[in-house]
Amino acid sequence: MAFRPVTHVLFDMDGLILNTEDLYTVAFQNIVSQYGKNYTFDLKLKLMGLQTHETADMVVSALNLPITSEQFIEESKKQFDVLFPDTKLMPGAKRLIEHFHNNNIPIGLATSSSKESYDLKVNKHHTELFSLFPNKTFGSSDPEVKNGKPQPDIFLVSAKRFPDNPKPEQCLVFEDAVNGVLAAKAAGMQVVMVPDPRVPKNLTADATLVIDTLVDFKPELFGLPPFKP
């Protein structure tokens, strides 16, 4: 498959840069276990990339929980306060972000997380790395992002915040979630997918490129400066 050269790069965060998708699973299972329910990977697949309120609505509805979405969000926040401060970086994330920064490639963060959630995940261990993103868009707390992934809003808003306002086709997105891939594609952008190994192969078909970890990415495929040997 031929890839188009790009000039700007947008990163998702959860499950791509940070191991927070694993922590979301622990948090949500802790909540639904109180009601004798199981938070399955099939359900997780459907809601990865959604905004906070959309996630809560789907979990409460799908598992028929005897609580409101607002109560689920409040319970989630209690779990996150405990779990999120000790997030870890995913393989290859630091190397790739620093590589783009050092080569003056404009990078932006496009996460469905809220600013509050972002601070919990980043502020204890990862502020230096995330300071390399001058452009950050928080889907769950940004009034310009009307709809969560798989709608294209977050990537279009994030791209617009680069000073030189690139066209969608000039942007490359990194994602781990099916909804995120669909959002990038709907925005008219190429997308590199780093899926959880449990994601069925047929659900990765919309990605421009699928790799196992960010370690495997070759920037020169998209006209970006290669790693030095």
Backbone as CSV, one residue per row, in Angstrom:
resi,resn,N_x,N_y,N_z,CA_x,CA_y,CA_z,C_x,C_y,C_z
1,MET,0.848,-1.197,0.000,0.000,0.000,0.000,0.882,1.245,0.000
2,ALA,0.556,2.213,-0.834,1.318,3.457,-0.891,0.786,4.436,0.155
3,PHE,1.693,5.075,0.881,1.315,6.055,1.891,1.625,7.457,1.379
4,ARG,0.773,8.412,1.732,0.986,9.796,1.321,1.899,10.511,2.320
5,PRO,2.798,11.369,1.848,3.632,12.140,2.765,2.772,13.075,3.622
6,VAL,3.191,13.280,4.869,2.476,14.159,5.794,3.457,15.165,6.402
7,THR,2.896,16.189,7.027,3.729,17.222,7.658,3.436,17.386,9.143
8,HIS,2.261,16.923,9.603,1.825,17.098,10.989,1.342,15.758,11.551
9,VAL,1.460,15.623,12.868,1.117,14.346,13.505,0.221,14.585,14.721
10,LEU,-0.833,13.766,14.847,-1.744,13.817,15.995,-1.722,12.471,16.727
11,PHE,-1.623,12.540,18.043,-1.586,11.343,18.871,-2.831,11.239,19.743
12,ASP,-3.434,10.066,19.764,-4.338,9.691,20.844,-3.464,9.480,22.086
13,MET,-4.082,9.296,23.250,-3.287,9.096,24.471,-3.534,7.738,25.128
14,ASP,-4.782,7.472,25.492,-5.099,6.274,26.280,-4.900,5.001,25.473
15,GLY,-4.041,4.127,25.982,-3.783,2.866,25.293,-2.764,2.981,24.185
16,LEU,-2.370,4.209,23.853,-1.378,4.441,22.793,-0.077,4.967,23.393
17,ILE,-0.163,6.083,24.144,1.014,6.628,24.825,1.102,6.080,26.248
18,LEU,-0.047,5.999,26.913,-0.097,5.522,28.302,-0.887,4.217,28.394
19,ASN,-0.591,3.434,29.417,-1.248,2.126,29.598,-2.618,2.258,30.270
20,THR,-3.260,3.386,30.088,-4.503,3.662,30.817,-5.686,2.798,30.390
21,GLU,-5.670,2.237,29.183,-6.793,1.365,28.817,-6.878,0.171,29.772
22,ASP,-5.743,-0.351,30.182,-5.745,-1.430,31.182,-6.345,-0.944,32.499
23,LEU,-6.037,0.297,32.857,-6.521,0.842,34.126,-8.019,1.140,34.066
24,TYR,-8.502,1.585,32.897,-9.948,1.774,32.733,-10.683,0.445,32.946
25,THR,-10.111,-0.631,32.422,-10.736,-1.947,32.577,-10.852,-2.316,34.052
26,VAL,-9.766,-2.111,34.800,-9.776,-2.406,36.241,-10.827,-1.546,36.948
27,ALA,-10.834,-0.257,36.643,-11.763,0.673,37.300,-13.215,0.300,37.040
28,PHE,-13.544,0.053,35.760,-14.934,-0.242,35.415,-15.368,-1.605,35.965
29,GLN,-14.457,-2.568,35.953,-14.810,-3.873,36.515,-15.058,-3.755,38.016
30,ASN,-14.267,-2.942,38.693,-14.472,-2.728,40.127,-15.868,-2.171,40.413
31,ILE,-16.338,-1.306,39.517,-17.667,-0.710,39.713,-18.773,-1.721,39.410
32,VAL,-18.707,-2.361,38.241,-19.824,-3.223,37.824,-19.868,-4.524,38.621
33,SER,-18.753,-4.910,39.217,-18.737,-6.121,40.063,-19.687,-5.986,41.248
34,GLN,-19.884,-4.766,41.706,-20.798,-4.530,42.834,-22.233,-4.931,42.494
35,TYR,-22.518,-5.015,41.186,-23.865,-5.355,40.737,-23.893,-6.708,40.035
36,GLY,-22.843,-7.504,40.274,-22.790,-8.852,39.706,-22.602,-8.880,38.204
37,LYS,-21.997,-7.838,37.651,-21.820,-7.738,36.197,-20.348,-7.900,35.816
38,ASN,-20.115,-8.177,34.513,-18.766,-8.342,34.001,-18.523,-7.339,32.879
39,TYR,-17.434,-6.594,32.987,-17.057,-5.623,31.954,-16.220,-6.364,30.919
40,THR,-16.842,-6.771,29.830,-16.190,-7.628,28.830,-15.357,-6.817,27.843
41,PHE,-14.450,-7.503,27.176,-13.635,-6.828,26.160,-14.497,-6.417,24.967
42,ASP,-15.532,-7.185,24.654,-16.432,-6.815,23.559,-17.100,-5.466,23.828
43,LEU,-17.510,-5.257,25.079,-18.114,-3.979,25.447,-17.054,-2.872,25.405
44,LYS,-15.882,-3.168,25.918,-14.788,-2.190,25.913,-14.474,-1.720,24.492
45,LEU,-14.459,-2.649,23.552,-14.170,-2.313,22.153,-15.111,-1.245,21.618
46,LYS,-16.378,-1.341,22.020,-17.390,-0.417,21.499,-17.219,0.995,22.048
47,LEU,-16.655,1.102,23.254,-16.631,2.427,23.866,-15.248,3.070,23.937
48,MET,-14.199,2.348,23.499,-12.875,2.972,23.472,-12.890,4.175,22.545
49,GLY,-12.467,5.328,23.065,-12.440,6.553,22.265,-13.639,7.453,22.468
50,LEU,-14.668,6.963,23.164,-15.839,7.808,23.405,-15.543,8.833,24.489
51,GLN,-16.355,9.888,24.523,-16.245,10.873,25.589,-16.810,10.302,26.883
52,THR,-16.520,10.968,27.995,-16.875,10.459,29.325,-18.361,10.139,29.449
53,HIS,-19.205,11.081,29.068,-20.647,10.875,29.242,-21.174,9.774,28.317
54,GLU,-20.579,9.681,27.110,-20.990,8.624,26.180,-20.617,7.244,26.721
55,THR,-19.430,7.152,27.313,-18.980,5.898,27.916,-19.908,5.475,29.039
56,ALA,-20.218,6.410,29.924,-21.090,6.101,31.058,-22.468,5.645,30.584
57,ASP,-23.020,6.351,29.621,-24.340,5.976,29.095,-24.323,4.548,28.556
58,MET,-23.254,4.206,27.819,-23.195,2.887,27.191,-23.020,1.770,28.215
59,VAL,-22.156,1.976,29.208,-21.928,0.930,30.220,-23.192,0.694,31.040
60,VAL,-23.812,1.780,31.484,-25.024,1.656,32.306,-26.128,0.953,31.525
61,SER,-26.288,1.319,30.250,-27.334,0.729,29.413,-27.018,-0.725,29.063
62,ALA,-25.795,-0.990,28.605,-25.432,-2.338,28.143,-25.500,-3.367,29.259
63,LEU,-25.122,-2.946,30.479,-25.101,-3.894,31.606,-26.326,-3.750,32.502
64,ASN,-27.244,-2.857,32.090,-28.485,-2.671,32.848,-28.192,-2.408,34.331
65,LEU,-27.295,-1.477,34.591,-26.908,-1.166,35.970,-28.001,-0.349,36.658
66,PRO,-28.224,-0.573,37.946,-29.274,0.151,38.676,-28.789,1.514,39.182
67,ILE,-27.987,2.204,38.382,-27.494,3.532,38.734,-27.603,4.420,37.500
68,THR,-27.505,5.724,37.717,-27.550,6.661,36.587,-26.155,6.808,35.983
69,SER,-26.102,7.376,34.814,-24.811,7.647,34.191,-23.978,8.599,35.044
70,GLU,-24.634,9.554,35.661,-23.920,10.505,36.519,-23.288,9.788,37.711
71,GLN,-24.020,8.827,38.281,-23.472,8.055,39.406,-22.285,7.197,38.952
72,PHE,-22.392,6.646,37.739,-21.276,5.855,37.211,-20.035,6.727,37.045
73,ILE,-20.224,7.946,36.553,-19.093,8.867,36.375,-18.459,9.193,37.725
74,GLU,-19.295,9.427,38.742,-18.760,9.736,40.073,-17.978,8.558,40.652
75,GLU,-18.507,7.348,40.485,-17.798,6.149,40.954,-16.487,5.962,40.192
76,SER,-16.532,6.268,38.897,-15.324,6.150,38.073,-14.236,7.090,38.573
77,LYS,-14.620,8.313,38.900,-13.636,9.301,39.365,-12.924,8.818,40.623
78,LYS,-13.657,8.159,41.511,-13.035,7.623,42.732,-11.999,6.558,42.384
79,GLN,-12.330,5.719,41.418,-11.394,4.690,40.974,-10.161,5.323,40.313
80,PHE,-10.407,6.316,39.467,-9.306,6.947,38.736,-8.330,7.645,39.681
81,ASP,-8.862,8.251,40.745,-7.999,8.935,41.712,-6.946,7.988,42.279
82,VAL,-7.304,6.733,42.393,-6.394,5.724,42.943,-5.459,5.169,41.865
83,LEU,-6.025,4.889,40.672,-5.288,4.155,39.640,-4.424,5.026,38.727
84,PHE,-4.902,6.196,38.360,-4.272,6.956,37.285,-2.924,7.620,37.608
85,PRO,-2.648,7.994,38.866,-1.366,8.667,39.104,-0.131,7.836,38.751
86,ASP,-0.258,6.530,38.656,0.913,5.692,38.374,0.868,5.066,36.986
87,THR,0.412,5.825,36.006,0.393,5.339,34.625,1.815,5.096,34.122
88,LYS,1.909,4.177,33.167,3.207,3.863,32.564,3.135,4.131,31.052
89,LEU,4.293,4.423,30.463,4.370,4.677,29.026,4.320,3.369,28.248
90,MET,3.658,3.400,27.106,3.609,2.251,26.216,4.927,2.162,25.426
91,PRO,5.300,0.960,24.984,6.568,0.781,24.276,6.706,1.691,23.051
92,GLY,7.827,2.383,22.967,8.122,3.218,21.798,7.541,4.609,21.824
93,ALA,6.659,4.907,22.781,5.967,6.206,22.775,6.933,7.367,23.005
94,LYS,7.760,7.259,24.025,8.695,8.347,24.363,9.662,8.595,23.197
95,ARG,10.224,7.534,22.659,11.184,7.646,21.556,10.565,8.356,20.347
96,LEU,9.335,7.987,19.998,8.703,8.549,18.809,8.330,10.013,19.005
97,ILE,7.754,10.339,20.147,7.365,11.729,20.425,8.601,12.630,20.441
98,GLU,9.660,12.171,21.108,10.889,12.968,21.163,11.536,13.090,19.780
99,HIS,11.428,12.043,18.974,11.971,12.086,17.616,11.283,13.170,16.781
100,PHE,9.962,13.207,16.828,9.239,14.238,16.085,9.584,15.635,16.611
101,HIS,9.632,15.767,17.917,9.949,17.067,18.515,11.345,17.536,18.088
102,ASN,12.308,16.635,18.157,13.694,16.993,17.832,13.885,17.312,16.350
103,ASN,12.966,16.817,15.515,13.039,17.080,14.075,12.038,18.147,13.616
104,ASN,11.492,18.871,14.593,10.591,20.003,14.306,9.351,19.606,13.510
105,ILE,8.867,18.376,13.754,7.589,17.953,13.172,6.475,18.396,14.126
106,PRO,5.517,19.204,13.690,4.446,19.650,14.586,3.604,18.456,15.072
107,ILE,3.462,18.348,16.402,2.677,17.251,16.977,1.576,17.812,17.876
108,GLY,0.446,17.110,17.892,-0.668,17.495,18.740,-1.234,16.287,19.466
109,LEU,-1.817,16.532,20.633,-2.483,15.479,21.404,-3.984,15.620,21.199
110,ALA,-4.634,14.525,20.802,-6.083,14.537,20.564,-6.689,13.387,21.355
111,THR,-7.021,13.657,22.621,-7.516,12.612,23.512,-8.969,12.858,23.903
112,SER,-9.723,11.778,24.012,-11.113,11.896,24.454,-11.215,12.167,25.953
113,SER,-10.098,12.059,26.667,-10.093,12.332,28.102,-10.439,13.796,28.386
114,SER,-10.896,14.040,29.606,-11.097,15.412,30.075,-9.757,15.969,30.553
115,LYS,-9.685,17.278,30.719,-8.469,17.901,31.249,-8.180,17.380,32.656
116,GLU,-9.209,17.193,33.451,-9.055,16.689,34.817,-8.435,15.286,34.810
117,SER,-8.937,14.430,33.934,-8.422,13.063,33.820,-6.983,13.074,33.311
118,TYR,-6.708,13.919,32.325,-5.349,14.060,31.787,-4.367,14.414,32.897
119,ASP,-4.728,15.386,33.723,-3.832,15.820,34.810,-3.517,14.662,35.757
120,LEU,-4.519,13.862,36.061,-4.313,12.702,36.943,-3.312,11.724,36.340
121,LYS,-3.418,11.510,35.039,-2.593,10.500,34.359,-1.162,10.968,34.134
122,VAL,-0.974,12.271,33.974,0.306,12.795,33.492,1.149,13.461,34.579
123,ASN,0.501,14.156,35.509,1.231,15.101,36.361,2.262,14.483,37.304
124,LYS,2.101,13.218,37.657,3.036,12.613,38.614,4.345,12.182,37.954
125,HIS,4.259,11.621,36.735,5.450,11.020,36.128,5.807,11.536,34.731
126,HIS,4.856,12.161,34.021,5.063,12.336,32.580,4.949,13.773,32.086
127,THR,5.069,14.743,32.974,4.879,16.137,32.547,5.922,16.566,31.515
128,GLU,7.147,16.103,31.665,8.216,16.525,30.740,7.931,16.053,29.320
129,LEU,7.521,14.794,29.183,7.224,14.272,27.847,6.030,14.998,27.230
130,PHE,4.972,15.180,28.007,3.758,15.789,27.445,3.910,17.291,27.223
131,SER,4.954,17.888,27.814,5.213,19.307,27.547,5.684,19.513,26.107
132,LEU,6.064,18.431,25.434,6.491,18.529,24.035,5.306,18.731,23.088
133,PHE,4.068,18.561,23.604,2.858,18.821,22.807,2.382,20.246,23.078
134,PRO,2.640,21.197,22.176,2.121,22.546,22.399,0.615,22.610,22.164
135,ASN,0.115,21.635,21.432,-1.285,21.610,20.991,-1.964,20.397,21.627
136,LYS,-2.856,20.653,22.601,-3.558,19.554,23.273,-5.070,19.796,23.196
137,THR,-5.808,18.754,22.815,-7.271,18.840,22.741,-7.859,17.741,23.614
138,PHE,-8.719,18.129,24.562,-9.326,17.191,25.512,-10.813,17.031,25.172
139,GLY,-11.135,15.933,24.516,-12.476,15.767,23.963,-13.614,15.886,24.954
140,SER,-13.411,15.366,26.172,-14.525,15.337,27.131,-14.726,16.669,27.846
141,SER,-13.823,17.632,27.647,-14.018,18.921,28.319,-13.800,20.116,27.379
142,ASP,-13.736,19.850,26.091,-13.521,20.924,25.119,-14.830,21.242,24.404
143,PRO,-15.350,22.468,24.575,-16.648,22.799,23.979,-16.669,22.729,22.450
144,GLU,-15.505,22.812,21.817,-15.464,22.739,20.349,-15.622,21.312,19.835
145,VAL,-15.346,20.333,20.694,-15.463,18.931,20.276,-16.880,18.464,20.618
146,LYS,-17.765,18.626,19.649,-19.189,18.365,19.908,-19.485,16.874,20.056
147,ASN,-18.827,16.054,19.250,-19.113,14.608,19.234,-17.829,13.822,19.449
148,GLY,-17.951,12.709,20.199,-16.798,11.851,20.431,-16.492,10.993,19.208
149,LYS,-15.355,10.310,19.266,-15.020,9.327,18.240,-16.124,8.264,18.226
150,PRO,-16.551,7.730,17.095,-15.920,7.718,15.777,-16.220,8.931,14.887
151,GLN,-16.869,9.975,15.428,-17.034,11.204,14.643,-15.682,11.918,14.539
152,PRO,-15.458,12.693,13.498,-14.128,13.263,13.248,-13.789,14.513,14.044
153,ASP,-14.719,15.005,14.865,-14.587,16.316,15.500,-13.219,16.563,16.142
154,ILE,-12.766,15.629,16.979,-11.563,15.890,17.779,-10.332,16.088,16.907
155,PHE,-10.229,15.338,15.815,-9.054,15.470,14.957,-9.116,16.742,14.112
156,LEU,-10.302,17.121,13.688,-10.448,18.359,12.916,-10.166,19.579,13.801
157,VAL,-10.667,19.551,15.034,-10.417,20.653,15.973,-8.929,20.734,16.303
158,SER,-8.328,19.578,16.561,-6.909,19.546,16.929,-6.022,20.041,15.789
159,ALA,-6.325,19.627,14.563,-5.529,20.066,13.407,-5.637,21.575,13.207
160,LYS,-6.827,22.098,13.476,-7.061,23.534,13.296,-6.218,24.373,14.262
161,ARG,-5.763,23.747,15.334,-5.003,24.478,16.355,-3.507,24.563,16.066
162,PHE,-3.051,23.858,15.042,-1.680,24.098,14.588,-1.623,25.503,13.998
163,PRO,-0.567,26.266,14.258,-0.498,27.654,13.765,-0.653,27.780,12.250
164,ASP,-0.153,26.775,11.506,-0.226,26.883,10.043,-1.454,26.190,9.453
165,ASN,-2.370,25.730,10.316,-3.679,25.211,9.892,-3.576,24.229,8.714
166,PRO,-2.946,23.064,8.919,-2.761,22.115,7.814,-4.079,21.526,7.329
167,LYS,-4.079,21.063,6.099,-5.236,20.328,5.585,-5.265,18.945,6.217
168,PRO,-6.458,18.324,6.296,-6.543,16.991,6.893,-5.580,15.982,6.268
169,GLU,-5.417,16.050,4.942,-4.552,15.060,4.284,-3.074,15.248,4.624
170,GLN,-2.730,16.369,5.255,-1.348,16.599,5.683,-1.073,16.020,7.071
171,CYS,-2.110,15.507,7.713,-1.989,15.026,9.094,-1.999,13.498,9.168
172,LEU,-1.136,12.967,10.023,-1.099,11.536,10.322,-1.536,11.338,11.763
173,VAL,-2.455,10.402,11.984,-2.980,10.122,13.319,-2.427,8.788,13.817
174,PHE,-2.097,8.745,15.107,-1.751,7.485,15.774,-2.880,7.133,16.735
175,GLU,-3.391,5.916,16.618,-4.548,5.471,17.401,-4.392,4.006,17.808
176,ASP,-5.066,3.640,18.889,-5.139,2.226,19.268,-6.556,1.677,19.157
177,ALA,-7.552,2.569,19.110,-8.945,2.151,19.187,-9.635,2.158,17.818
178,VAL,-10.552,1.234,17.651,-11.330,1.158,16.411,-12.088,2.465,16.181
179,ASN,-12.727,2.990,17.225,-13.469,4.247,17.082,-12.547,5.397,16.675
180,GLY,-11.324,5.383,17.188,-10.361,6.420,16.841,-9.924,6.339,15.390
181,VAL,-9.735,5.120,14.903,-9.378,4.921,13.497,-10.496,5.439,12.596
182,LEU,-11.734,5.114,12.936,-12.874,5.571,12.147,-12.983,7.096,12.164
183,ALA,-12.664,7.699,13.320,-12.717,9.158,13.441,-11.667,9.817,12.561
184,ALA,-10.455,9.263,12.571,-9.381,9.817,11.747,-9.711,9.692,10.261
185,LYS,-10.241,8.540,9.900,-10.606,8.313,8.496,-11.721,9.280,8.073
186,ALA,-12.694,9.480,8.958,-13.788,10.405,8.662,-13.279,11.840,8.538
187,ALA,-12.159,12.137,9.218,-11.570,13.480,9.143,-10.736,13.663,7.878
188,GLY,-10.547,12.573,7.105,-9.756,12.656,5.884,-8.268,12.513,6.120
189,MET,-7.903,11.867,7.240,-6.501,11.722,7.609,-6.060,10.262,7.507
190,GLN,-4.779,10.037,7.262,-4.215,8.695,7.359,-4.060,8.348,8.838
191,VAL,-4.115,7.058,9.140,-4.051,6.664,10.550,-3.254,5.380,10.726
192,VAL,-2.304,5.440,11.649,-1.519,4.268,12.057,-2.174,3.700,13.303
193,MET,-2.540,2.433,13.247,-3.223,1.788,14.373,-2.266,0.849,15.111
194,VAL,-2.271,0.987,16.441,-1.507,0.089,17.315,-2.520,-0.597,18.231
195,PRO,-3.203,-1.624,17.729,-4.335,-2.182,18.470,-3.923,-3.103,19.610
196,ASP,-4.814,-3.225,20.572,-4.713,-4.298,21.563,-4.695,-5.611,20.787
197,PRO,-3.827,-6.559,21.146,-3.752,-7.808,20.377,-5.051,-8.605,20.343
198,ARG,-5.971,-8.271,21.247,-7.256,-8.994,21.270,-8.265,-8.454,20.257
199,VAL,-7.956,-7.309,19.643,-8.883,-6.732,18.661,-8.923,-7.635,17.425
200,PRO,-10.132,-8.076,17.018,-10.234,-8.921,15.814,-9.640,-8.219,14.589
201,LYS,-8.928,-8.980,13.769,-8.220,-8.416,12.614,-9.154,-7.659,11.666
202,ASN,-10.379,-8.145,11.526,-11.291,-7.483,10.585,-11.648,-6.058,11.041
203,LEU,-11.489,-5.776,12.338,-11.814,-4.450,12.852,-10.658,-3.464,12.688
204,THR,-9.527,-3.947,12.177,-8.398,-3.047,11.941,-8.278,-2.649,10.464
205,ALA,-9.210,-3.126,9.652,-9.087,-2.973,8.188,-9.135,-1.521,7.721
206,ASP,-9.734,-0.623,8.500,-9.848,0.774,8.064,-8.570,1.575,8.296
207,ALA,-7.627,1.043,9.045,-6.383,1.758,9.309,-5.501,1.793,8.066
208,THR,-4.741,2.874,7.918,-3.790,2.989,6.814,-2.642,1.999,6.999
209,LEU,-2.221,1.831,8.256,-1.124,0.935,8.616,-1.401,0.387,10.007
210,VAL,-1.160,-0.897,10.206,-1.331,-1.530,11.519,0.023,-2.061,11.980
211,ILE,0.435,-1.681,13.195,1.699,-2.160,13.754,1.460,-2.684,15.171
212,ASP,2.377,-3.513,15.653,2.213,-4.131,16.978,2.479,-3.148,18.107
213,THR,3.530,-2.336,17.973,3.856,-1.307,18.966,4.434,-0.102,18.231
214,LEU,4.529,1.022,18.915,5.113,2.222,18.304,6.595,2.030,17.981
215,VAL,7.223,1.048,18.602,8.624,0.730,18.289,8.776,0.364,16.810
216,ASP,7.718,-0.221,16.241,7.776,-0.726,14.866,7.561,0.344,13.802
217,PHE,7.230,1.578,14.204,6.892,2.607,13.219,8.137,3.127,12.505
218,LYS,8.019,3.262,11.182,9.094,3.808,10.352,8.617,5.153,9.777
219,PRO,9.098,6.269,10.341,8.604,7.593,9.912,8.756,7.858,8.423
220,GLU,9.818,7.307,7.824,10.082,7.604,6.408,8.987,7.084,5.483
221,LEU,8.164,6.136,5.943,7.053,5.651,5.127,6.091,6.779,4.773
222,PHE,6.015,7.792,5.642,5.095,8.912,5.431,5.846,10.210,5.147
223,GLY,7.079,10.080,4.647,7.847,11.258,4.286,8.386,12.042,5.466
224,LEU,8.453,11.414,6.633,8.953,12.066,7.841,10.413,11.647,8.085
225,PRO,11.181,12.444,8.819,12.595,12.113,9.036,12.750,10.731,9.692
226,PRO,13.643,9.897,9.158,13.844,8.570,9.738,14.602,8.636,11.057
227,PHE,14.509,7.582,11.850,15.347,7.458,13.040,16.804,7.330,12.617
228,LYS,17.687,7.917,13.399,19.107,7.748,13.114,19.550,6.365,13.605
229,PRO,20.420,5.693,12.837,20.870,4.361,13.245,21.621,4.400,14.567
